[in-house]
Amino acid sequence: MMRTAVALPVALAFVAGIAFSPVAQRLLPDAHAQASAPAAAAPGLAPMIIDVAALKDADLGATPNPDLRSKGYVATPNGTIAVQMGNVAKHFHSNADEIQYIVEGTGTAWLGNEKREIRPGMLIVIPRGTHHAGTEATSGRFKAIAIKLPPQDPKDTTFVN
């Protein structure tokens, strides 16, 4: 009886691991920790520490949107990370998912068909095709870390009313 009580959970864990393996391979990126040859760093990727809280408008580049400043810090074939400040009209991306971490600013933002309250510390997940915009800042300017997966093509922004 004791042997069965130990063997059964081990066998179930083994079967669950085999069953979950294909799902895990799709959900989790390859770590490349044991590549046979050292992998070269992606173009533009370098060790760095960025004090996001200290960044001001002047530290970020101008964009075609008059109230949005942005600077990319990480660019790989799988995604990009930028710091953005300001606001942009309602739009969507057809070919890139976007994740924003709000660093500064409170107010409302469009996510889909709803205006939602946002504040520092919130993570906004924006699947491709979802209409979104930061529209009404009630305290300070919006500052966010924006992650695009895969990297967004510069032409992949469609503005909507």
N, C-alpha and C positions, 0 to 999 in steps of 0.2 A: 504494500500500500504506500509506504514512504517513497519507494523508488518511482512509482507511478506519479505521485504528487510532485516530484521534481522533474521527471522526464517529460510529462505532458506539457507544462509551460515552456520548457526549452524547445520542444518540437513545434509548438504553436508559434513561438517567436521566430524560429527558423523559417517556417512556411510564410508567416507574415512578412518577413524580410524579403523573401523571394518574390512574393506577390507585389510588394510595394516598390521594389527596385525599379521597374520601368517608369512608374509615376515619379519617383524621386529623380531619376535621370532627366526627366522633362522639366521638373520644377527647379532643380538646383543646378547652377552653372558649374562647369568643370573648374576645379581649383588649379590645375596645372602645377601642382606642388612637386611632382616627381617626373617632370619632363626629362627625356634622355639628354637633351641639349638645353643649355640655358635659353629661355625665351627672351627675345628682345622686348624692351619696353615699347608700348604703343607710342606712335609719334606724338610728341608734346607732353607725354606723361612723365613726370618727374616727382621725386619725393618733395613734399611741401607741407607746411602747416599754414592754414589760412584763418586769420582772425575775422570771421564773418561779422561778428558784432561790431567791429571797428570800421568796417567798410562804409564809405560815404558815396553819394552820387558821383562825385568826381573820380572815384576809383574804378567806376564801371563805365563801359563804353556806351555811346549813344546807339539807339536803334531807330528803325524807320517809324516806330511809334513814339510820338512826341513826349509822352509821360513815362516811358519805360527805359531803364538803363539795365545793361546786362553784360556780364563777363563770364566766359567759359573758363573753367579751371581744369576739367578733366574731359578728355575726348578719347574714346576707344572705339573699336568696331562695334561693340555691343551697346554703348550708351554714352551720354554726356552729362556733365554736372556743371551748372552755372549758378551764379548768384545774380538775382534780379531785384531791382527796386522800382517801385512805381506802379503804374496801372496800364492795362491794355484793354481795348474793346473786346466784346464777346466774340469768340472764335472757336474753332476746333482744328484738330490735326487728324488727317485720314490715316496716316501711316506710322504714327508714334504715340506711345503711351507716355503720360507725364505724371510725375510725382512731385509735389511741392511741399517743402517743410517751411512753415511760416516762422520767421525769426523775429520780425518787428511788425507793428501795425495791427490795429483792430478795425473791424468793420464788417461789411458784407461782401460776398463774392457769389457769382453765378456758378452753379455746378449742375449741369443738365438744365432742367426747367425751373429750378428753385434757387432763390437767394438764400444763402446760408451764412450764419455768423462765423467769423474766423478771428483768431487771436494767436499770439505767439505760442509755439509749442504744438500747434495742430499740423497734422500730416494730411494732405489732400491727394487722393488718388484719382487720376483723370484718365480713364481708358480712351483709346483712340476713338474719334467720332463724337465724344462728349463735348457739348458746348460749355465753355467756361470763361470767366473773367473776374478780376478783382474790380469792383465797381464803386464802392463807397467806403473810403477810409474814414473812420470816426476818431482815430487817434494815431497820429504819425503816418508815415508812408509805409506801404507794404514792402517788406524785404523778405525774400524767400530763396531757399536753395531749390533749384529746379533740376530735376533729373528727367532725361528723355531716353526712352527705350523703344526701339533702337534709336540711334542718333536721328534727330529730325532734319529732314531736307529743308533748306531755306524756303522752298516754295510750298511747303506743306502747312500753310496757315490759311484757313478760309474764314473770313470775317462774316458775321451774321448780325441781323438787327436785334 
